[in-house]
Amino acid sequence: MSVPITGKSSWPELVGVQATLAATAIAHDRPDVSVEVLPPGSPVIPDFNPTRVRVFINNGGFVNQVPVIG
């Protein structure tokens, strides 16, 4: 079992940023988590996963919600 890396758990500064840049920034800050970029209307299971960050984007490909661990 691995010990989670402590660090950021949310990225409010990425709202409005292009999805690829946001995913790269999150991966840089927290290499221990997987980053999921989700376009509008993507089905999601409302579960908590401490090793995941979901990045919700708009039709233009820009982050439209604060990405958070979970």
Contact map, one row per residue, 1 for C-alpha under 8 A:
1110000000000000000000000000000000000000000000000000000000000000000000
1111000000000000000000000000000000000000000000000000000000000000000000
1111100000000000000000000000000000000000000000000000000000000000000000
0111110000000000000000000000000100000000000000000000000000000000000000
0011111000000000000000000000010100000000000000000000000000000000000000
0001111100000000000000000000000000000000000000000000000000000000000000
0000111110000000000000000000110000000000000000000000000000000000000000
0000011111100000000000000000110000000000000000000000000000000000000000
0000001111100000000000000000000000000000000000000000000000000000000110
0000000111110000000000000000000000000000000000000000000000000000011110
0000000111111110000000000100000000000000000000000000000000000000011100
0000000001111110000000000000000000000000000000000000000000000000011000
0000000000111110000000000000000000000000000000000000000000000000010000
0000000000111111100001000000000000000000000000000000000000000010011000
0000000000111111100000000000000000000000000000000000000000000111111000
0000000000000111110000000000000000000000000000000000000000000111000000
0000000000000111111011000000000000000000000000000000000000000110000000
0000000000000001111111000000000000000000000000000000000000001110000000
0000000000000000111111100000000000001000000000000000001010001110000000
0000000000000000011111110000000000000000000000000000000000000000000000
0000000000000000111111111000000000000000000000000000000000000000000000
0000000000000100111111111100000000000000000000000000000000000010000000
0000000000000000001111111110000000111000000000000000001000000000000000
0000000000000000000111111111000000000000000000000000000000000000000000
0000000000000000000011111111100000000000000000000000000000000000000000
0000000000100000000001111111111000100000000000000000000000000000000000
0000000000000000000000111111111111100000000000000000000000000000000000
0000000000000000000000011111111000000000000000000000000000000000000000
0000001100000000000000001111111000000000000000000000000000000000000000
0000101100000000000000000111111110000000000000000000000000000000000000
0000000000000000000000000111111111000000000000000000000000000000000000
0001100000000000000000000010011111000000000000000010000000000000000000
0000000000000000000000000010011111100000000000000111100000000000000000
0000000000000000000000000010001111110000000000000011100000000000000000
0000000000000000000000100110000011111000000000000001111000000000000000
0000000000000000000000100000000001111100000000000001111000000000000000
0000000000000000001000100000000000111110000000000000011110000000000000
0000000000000000000000000000000000011111010000000000011110000000000000
0000000000000000000000000000000000001111110000000000000111101000000000
0000000000000000000000000000000000000111110000000000000111100000000000
0000000000000000000000000000000000000011111000000000000000000000000000
0000000000000000000000000000000000000111111100000000000000000000000000
0000000000000000000000000000000000000000111110000000000000000000000000
0000000000000000000000000000000000000000011111000000000000000000000000
0000000000000000000000000000000000000000001111100000000000000000000000
0000000000000000000000000000000000000000000111110000000000000000000000
0000000000000000000000000000000000000000000011111000000000000000000001
0000000000000000000000000000000000000000000001111100000000000000000001
0000000000000000000000000000000000000000000000111111000000000000000011
0000000000000000000000000000000010000000000000011111000000000000000011
0000000000000000000000000000000111000000000000001111100000000000000011
0000000000000000000000000000000011110000000000001111110000000000000011
0000000000000000000000000000000011110000000000000011111000000000001111
0000000000000000000000000000000000111100000000000001111100000000001111
0000000000000000001000100000000000111100000000000000111110000010111100
0000000000000000000000000000000000001111000000000000011111000011101000
0000000000000000001000000000000000001111000000000000001111111111100000
0000000000000000000000000000000000000011000000000000000111111111000000
0000000000000000000000000000000000000011000000000000000011111100000000
0000000000000000000000000000000000000000000000000000000011111100000000
0000000000000000011000000000000000000010000000000000000011111110000000
0000000000000011111000000000000000000000000000000000000011111111000000
0000000000000111111001000000000000000000000000000000001111001111110000
0000000000000011000000000000000000000000000000000000000111000111110000
0000000000000010000000000000000000000000000000000000001110000011111000
0000000001111110000000000000000000000000000000000000001000000011111100
0000000001110110000000000000000000000000000000000000111100000000111110
0000000011100000000000000000000000000000000000000000111000000000011111
0000000011000000000000000000000000000000000000001111110000000000001111
0000000000000000000000000000000000000000000000111111110000000000000111
